[in-house]
Amino acid sequence: MRIVTWNINSLRLRMPLLARLCQDTSPDIVCLQETKVPDALFPLADVRALGFGHVVFRGMKGYNGVAILSRQPVTVLEDTPDWCEKGDCRHIAVRHGTGDDAIDVHDFYVPAGGDVPDPVENPKFAHKLAFVEEARQWFSARAMRRTVLVGDLNIAPLEQDVWSHKQLLRIVSHTPAETERLLAWQQTGFIDAMREFVPPDEKLYTWWSYRNRNWSASNRGRRLDHVWVTPDLQDALRGMEVLRTARDWEKPSDHVPVLIDIDA
């Protein structure tokens, strides 16, 4: 099974890039974030034309939005919370397959958190911290098996997940308040699948700012996009790739897709 996760930053705007991604990588499942399209306007016919007969989505106008595209049947997991009671379309989950071989897939878009890393001064940052803590509590109360969690978690937790640990310690996405909470969430029963292939002491990025025109040469990136799996899938991991070249596509997202292969 090949799963791709990507913050596409507007599905309708970047539908040609999604088509290119699918042609290049032949994924079984694609998890998208920041689709930025209300459900009534979701381009379902265009997505199905790419070979995905089973599509679930949750979206709103102009902001947020998540979608899971699958070539095989999936069942929506309906017992997921309305995170922070905001109804802001940041999570969707499905079950792929049936019986003991089924795999649950969770697709998340964690709040970015604004620019000021102070929950008192910045309500967006307070929301981000509350979201991650609520997710930690929810997953810690569940006995999970054969589960994959992917998405734009908007936090780079490790020192080598950012271009400069020292310079970004006070920058939203790498502050201790965020990284500690994200790692606590991960420790509710997940393994960092990307770091199974790239050791934690090596640089690994999935996002480069639009503000940096010469993004590749300066390489001031962050790993904001993640793939976690439960331990019962660790031995089934077969490959991982950060599709860095997608950052140079025409009208790209500032995030690049991440691909994971699982023998399941």
C-alpha positions in Angstrom: 0.0 0.0 0.0 1.3 3.4 -1.0 0.0 6.4 1.0 0.8 10.0 0.1 0.1 12.9 2.4 0.2 16.5 1.1 -0.9 20.0 2.2 -2.0 21.0 -1.3 -3.0 24.6 -0.3 -6.2 24.7 -2.4 -7.3 21.6 -4.2 -9.2 23.4 -7.1 -6.2 25.6 -7.8 -3.7 22.7 -7.8 -5.8 20.0 -9.4 -3.2 19.7 -12.2 -0.5 19.2 -9.7 -2.5 16.4 -8.0 -2.9 14.7 -11.3 0.9 15.0 -11.9 1.6 13.6 -8.4 -0.7 10.6 -9.0 0.8 9.9 -12.4 4.3 10.0 -11.0 3.8 8.0 -7.9 0.6 5.8 -8.4 -0.6 6.0 -4.8 -3.3 3.8 -3.4 -4.4 6.5 -0.9 -3.9 10.3 -1.0 -4.5 12.3 2.2 -4.9 16.0 1.5 -4.9 19.0 3.8 -5.9 22.7 3.2 -8.2 21.7 0.4 -10.0 25.1 0.9 -13.2 24.0 -0.7 -16.7 23.7 0.8 -18.2 20.2 0.4 -20.8 21.4 -2.2 -18.0 22.6 -4.5 -15.6 19.7 -4.0 -14.3 18.6 -7.5 -15.4 15.0 -7.1 -15.6 14.2 -10.8 -12.0 15.4 -11.4 -10.7 13.4 -8.4 -12.5 10.2 -9.5 -11.1 10.7 -13.0 -7.7 10.2 -11.4 -8.7 6.6 -10.4 -10.0 7.2 -6.9 -13.5 5.7 -6.7 -13.7 6.2 -3.0 -13.4 9.8 -1.7 -14.3 11.3 1.6 -13.9 15.0 2.4 -14.7 17.6 4.9 -14.3 21.2 3.9 -15.2 24.9 4.3 -14.9 28.0 2.2 -11.4 29.5 1.9 -9.8 27.7 4.9 -8.7 24.4 6.2 -10.3 21.2 4.8 -9.1 17.6 4.5 -9.8 14.8 2.1 -8.9 11.1 1.7 -8.8 9.7 -1.8 -8.7 5.9 -2.1 -8.7 3.4 -5.0 -10.2 0.7 -2.8 -13.3 0.9 -0.6 -13.1 2.7 2.7 -15.4 3.3 5.6 -15.6 6.6 7.4 -14.8 6.5 11.1 -17.6 8.5 12.6 -16.5 8.6 16.2 -13.9 11.3 15.8 -14.3 14.6 17.9 -15.2 18.1 16.8 -11.7 19.3 17.9 -11.9 22.2 20.3 -15.6 22.4 19.3 -14.8 24.7 16.3 -16.2 22.7 13.4 -13.2 23.8 11.3 -12.6 20.7 9.2 -9.2 19.6 10.4 -9.5 15.9 10.7 -11.0 12.9 8.8 -10.5 9.2 9.3 -11.3 6.0 7.4 -10.9 2.3 7.7 -9.3 0.6 4.6 -10.1 -3.0 4.2 -12.0 -5.3 6.6 -11.3 -7.7 9.5 -7.8 -8.3 10.9 -6.1 -6.8 7.8 -7.9 -3.5 8.0 -5.9 -0.3 8.4 -7.2 2.9 9.9 -6.0 6.1 8.4 -6.2 9.5 10.1 -5.7 12.7 8.1 -4.9 15.8 10.2 -4.4 19.5 9.6 -3.3 21.0 12.9 -3.7 24.8 13.4 -0.7 26.9 12.3 -0.8 29.0 15.4 -0.2 32.5 14.1 3.1 34.4 14.6 3.3 35.1 18.4 4.2 32.1 20.5 2.2 33.3 23.5 -1.2 31.7 24.2 -2.3 34.8 26.3 -1.4 37.3 23.6 -2.3 35.1 20.6 -5.6 33.2 20.5 -4.4 31.2 17.4 -1.4 29.9 19.4 -3.7 29.0 22.3 -6.0 27.1 19.9 -3.0 25.2 18.5 -1.8 24.1 21.9 -5.3 23.1 23.0 -5.8 21.1 19.7 -2.7 19.1 20.2 -3.4 18.5 23.8 -6.9 17.4 23.1 -5.6 15.0 20.4 -3.1 13.6 22.9 -5.9 12.9 25.4 -8.2 11.4 22.8 -5.6 9.0 21.4 -4.3 8.0 24.8 -7.7 6.8 25.8 -7.9 4.4 22.8 -6.4 1.0 22.1 -5.2 1.4 18.5 -4.0 -1.3 16.1 -2.9 -1.1 12.5 -3.3 2.7 12.4 -1.6 5.3 10.2 -1.7 9.0 11.1 -0.6 11.5 8.6 -0.9 15.2 7.8 0.3 18.7 8.2 0.8 18.8 11.9 2.4 22.3 11.7 5.1 21.4 14.2 8.7 20.5 13.6 9.5 18.5 16.7 13.2 17.5 16.4 16.3 19.7 16.2 17.1 18.4 12.7 13.5 19.1 11.6 14.4 22.7 11.1 17.2 24.6 9.4 18.4 26.2 12.6 17.3 24.8 16.0 18.8 27.7 17.9 17.2 30.4 15.7 13.8 28.9 15.6 13.3 28.1 19.2 11.1 31.2 19.6 9.4 30.8 16.2 5.9 29.2 16.0 6.2 25.6 14.8 9.4 24.8 16.8 8.8 26.3 20.3 9.2 23.9 23.2 5.5 24.4 24.1 4.6 22.9 20.7 7.3 20.3 20.3 6.8 18.8 23.7 3.0 18.5 23.2 3.4 16.9 19.7 5.9 14.3 21.0 3.5 13.6 23.9 0.8 13.0 21.3 3.1 10.7 19.3 3.9 8.7 22.4 0.3 7.7 22.9 1.0 4.8 20.6 2.8 5.8 17.4 6.2 5.5 15.7 7.6 8.3 13.6 7.7 6.4 10.3 9.7 9.0 8.4 12.5 8.8 10.9 12.6 5.0 10.4 14.2 5.9 7.0 16.1 9.1 7.8 17.9 9.0 11.2 16.9 11.7 13.7 20.4 13.3 13.4 19.9 14.1 9.7 18.1 17.1 8.3 14.6 16.4 7.0 12.2 19.0 5.7 8.8 19.1 4.0 8.1 22.8 3.9 9.9 25.9 2.5 8.4 29.4 2.8 7.0 31.2 -0.2 9.0 34.3 1.0 12.2 32.6 0.1 12.5 32.7 -3.7 15.7 30.7 -3.9 14.3 28.1 -1.5 16.4 25.2 -2.7 19.8 27.0 -2.4 19.1 28.4 1.0 17.3 25.3 2.2 15.7 27.0 5.2 13.1 24.3 5.6 11.0 22.7 8.3 9.4 19.2 8.7 5.8 20.1 9.3 4.3 17.1 7.6 4.4 13.7 9.3 3.6 10.0 9.0 3.1 8.0 12.2 2.2 4.3 12.5 1.3 2.0 15.3 4.1 -0.4 16.3 2.3 -3.4 14.7 3.0 -1.7 11.3 6.6 -0.9 12.0 8.0 -4.1 10.3 5.7 -3.5 7.4 7.3 -0.2 6.5 9.0 -0.6 3.1 9.9 2.9 1.9 9.5 6.7 2.4 10.2 9.6 0.1 9.8 13.4 0.5 9.0 14.6 -3.0 11.1 17.7 -2.8 11.0 18.3 -6.6 7.3 19.2 -6.2 8.3 22.5 -4.6 9.5 23.6 -8.1 6.3 22.7 -9.9 4.4 25.5 -11.5 2.4 27.4 -8.8 3.4 24.9 -6.1 2.3 24.5 -2.6 4.8 25.5 0.0 4.6 21.9 1.3 5.7 18.9 -0.6 4.1 15.5 -0.7 5.4 12.7 1.5 5.1 9.1 0.3 5.1 6.0 2.5 5.1 2.4 1.4 3.6 -0.2 3.7 3.5 -4.0 3.0 -0.1 -4.4 4.1 
